[in-house]
Amino acid sequence: MANFPQEFIWGAATSSYQIEGAATIDGRGQSIWDTFSKTPGKVANGDTGDVANDHYHRYLEDIALMKELGLKSYRFSFAWPRMFPNGDGVREERGFAFYDRLINALLDAGIEPLATLYHWDLPQALEDKGGWTNREIVKAFADYSTAVVEHFGDRVKKWTPINEPWVVSWLGYGIGIHAPGVKDRRAAFAAAHHTVLAHVASTKAMRAVRTDILTGPVLNQANSIADDPNEPIQKHALDIADAHQNRFWMDAFMKGSYPQILLDEYGDELTSVIKPGDLESATIKNDFIGINYYFDNFIHPSLGGANQWHSIAGLFGLDIDETAPGPLTDMGWPLTPSGLTKLLVRWHKEYGSALPDLYITENGVAYDEGISEDGKCHDQRRIDYLQSHLSAVADAIAQGSPVKGYYEWSLMDNFEWALGYEKRFGIVHVDFETQKRTIKDSGYWYRDQIATNGKGI
């Protein structure tokens, strides 16, 4: 039987562009995902977030579902272009008013909000100036952070500046499969560095407004597993992968440095954007660290031939094969729950008492189980996934890792970025034609775990 702390926080997560819809009303500006999703060939089936889950109009219905599930906390993101259509300058009060309604309704339902300031929907007007590759975005993001916390900080007490800066920089500017669709390793390094600076600037800005809030980064992380970790090519790939995805941001925030292997291997591509004092300032003390975990990466000997650009191997010129072993989820991802334990224990051992509290801010799985003839959604595979990964969290806690909460991804099926509506992560099924919500079996299972503080895990 798993043991979770009595004060353990059980939640679920979403993001603005994936669920809100209402893309052209009440003064909302264009985001890079509006542009990207309307570019032919960028998103499966030509799907967009124009309507999505229509959460903008149905938020009360969705909060009622959260309450039925027994959620203690809800992680959501603000849409920057909904409140500042051009990213800075004139604010749109109707955007602020929507989040007033949302937050007040959450609090009325007894659900604690965990707010993310940026979950990938950058105002297009800022991207037109270079987006995350332009150092000026750091000040724009700090100003945005100040305005949002000034308005909502009396009610929202936990904040994260940027969701998954690795995805922002590498999928958006390096591999190019996310908005804005740039394929340039140098641009990705610039964006990555600027997310570090923006995190620091945002944190300082928020704390200057209020001293009674908690702030921390949200990082997507993964272990890499090699067939032979001592074989030179595979070991080199292991070190690059770990530095690239995990240690870049952890080292910056915890040590005030970047992994030496990246500086040695890629030199000017990274160092050209670093100014004196940048990394020294990055060691700002975070109140917590959010970890998003889905799967581990695999490294095998090369099968020969050229690697595709959208792989780590292709991006960094590594002579390896990255084929994951089955069974795979609908995303093509392997099932590696023990990797979550390994990751959480690693940071506890590496940083000891210097490590702040940890939250699992995303963890979940895509399986497309539809509505059965009985009107229900039977998704046992998702239950199995959640069971195994929550057990992994409990194992890490037992080994001393300071994990204080878990946010399932996602509350409901939604727009899955470049894959459109094909992949379903929710514990609530959504019929996107009718907008009917149906709690899945996994949702009821999760409700029971919340009610017993995980005694059934």
Secondary structure, 3 states (H helix, E strand, C coil): CCCCCCCCEEEEECCHHHHCCCCCCCCCCCEHHHHHHCCCCCCHHHCCCCCCCCHHHHHHHHHHHHHHHCCCEEEEECCHHHHCCCCCCCCCHHHHHHHHHHHHHHHHCCCEEEEEEECCCCEHHHHCCCHHHCCCHHHHHHHHHHHHHHHHCCCCCEEEEEECHHHHHHHHHHCCCCCCCCCCHHHHHHHHHHHHHHHHHHHHHHHHHCCCCEECCEEECCCEEECCCCCHHHHHHHHHHHHHHHHHHHHHHHHCCCCHHHHHHHCHHHHCCCCCCHHHHCCCCCCEEEEECCCCEEEEECCCCCCCCCCHHHHHCCCEECCCCCCECCCCCECCHHHHHHHHHHHHHHHHHHCCEEEEEECCCCCCCCCCCCCCCCCHHHHHHHHHHHHHHHHHHHCCCCEEEEEEECCCCCCCHHHCCCCCCCCEEEECCCCEEEECHHHHHHHHHHHCCCCCC
